[in-house]
Amino acid sequence: MSLMQPPVDELLEKTNNDKYLLCSVAAERARDINDMMRGQRDRAIALQSATQIAQLAGRKPLSLAMEEIYRNEVGFDPQQFGTDES
């Protein structure tokens, strides 16, 4: 039983069992999500309190990135990340 959702084994299948590629893709997507959340937060603070925003955005960027990878919503070029995949 895996406590992490989605399971790591299934995430690795998305990157041909290359754990380094999975980490690189997930980290880059999480940074993008974090940047988007920051930009939205700055605009939203004018309309809502920081506490309300924190409750709505309770998900971690890395968790969101892993879920997107699992659902094949993130495209990537393995060569961009320095892997030898042919």
C-alpha positions as CSV (number, residue, x, y, z in Angstrom):
1,M,0.0,0.0,0.0
2,S,1.4,3.4,-1.0
3,L,0.7,6.4,1.2
4,M,1.7,8.7,-1.6
5,Q,-0.9,9.5,-4.3
6,P,-0.3,9.0,-7.1
7,P,2.0,6.0,-6.4
8,V,5.7,6.5,-7.2
9,D,5.8,3.3,-9.3
10,E,3.1,4.6,-11.5
11,L,4.8,8.0,-11.8
12,L,8.1,6.4,-12.8
13,E,6.3,4.6,-15.6
14,K,5.6,8.1,-17.1
15,T,9.3,8.7,-17.4
16,N,10.5,5.2,-18.5
17,N,11.5,4.4,-14.9
18,D,14.0,7.3,-14.8
19,K,13.8,8.7,-11.3
20,Y,16.1,11.6,-12.1
21,L,13.9,12.6,-15.1
22,L,10.8,12.4,-12.9
23,C,12.4,14.6,-10.2
24,S,13.5,17.1,-12.8
25,V,10.2,17.4,-14.5
26,A,8.3,17.5,-11.2
27,A,10.6,20.2,-9.8
28,E,10.3,22.4,-12.9
29,R,6.5,22.1,-13.0
30,A,6.3,22.8,-9.2
31,R,8.4,25.9,-9.7
32,D,6.0,27.0,-12.5
33,I,3.0,26.3,-10.2
34,N,4.5,28.2,-7.3
35,D,5.2,31.2,-9.5
36,M,1.6,31.2,-10.7
37,M,0.3,30.8,-7.2
38,R,2.4,33.8,-6.0
39,G,1.2,36.0,-8.8
40,Q,-2.4,35.0,-8.2
41,R,-2.0,35.6,-4.4
42,D,-0.7,39.1,-4.9
43,R,-3.8,40.0,-7.0
44,A,-6.2,38.1,-4.7
45,I,-4.9,39.8,-1.5
46,A,-6.6,42.9,-2.7
47,L,-9.9,41.1,-2.6
48,Q,-9.5,38.5,0.2
49,S,-7.5,38.1,3.4
50,A,-4.3,36.1,3.4
51,T,-5.9,33.5,5.7
52,Q,-8.8,32.9,3.2
53,I,-6.3,32.5,0.4
54,A,-4.1,30.0,2.3
55,Q,-7.2,27.9,3.0
56,L,-8.1,27.8,-0.7
57,A,-4.5,27.0,-1.8
58,G,-3.7,24.3,0.8
59,R,-2.1,22.0,-1.8
60,K,1.6,21.9,-2.3
61,P,3.0,22.8,-5.7
62,L,5.0,19.5,-5.9
63,S,1.9,17.5,-5.1
64,L,0.0,19.3,-7.9
65,A,2.9,18.7,-10.3
66,M,3.1,15.0,-9.5
67,E,-0.7,14.7,-10.1
68,E,-0.3,16.5,-13.5
69,I,2.5,14.1,-14.5
70,Y,0.3,11.1,-13.5
71,R,-2.6,12.4,-15.7
72,N,-0.2,13.1,-18.6
73,E,-1.0,16.8,-18.5
74,V,2.7,17.7,-18.5
75,G,4.7,17.3,-21.6
76,F,8.5,17.2,-21.6
77,D,11.5,16.5,-23.8
78,P,13.8,14.0,-22.0
79,Q,16.8,15.5,-23.9
80,Q,16.1,18.9,-22.3
81,F,16.8,17.3,-18.9
82,G,20.0,15.6,-20.0
83,T,18.8,12.0,-20.1
84,D,20.1,9.5,-22.7
85,E,16.6,8.4,-23.7
86,S,16.4,7.6,-27.5
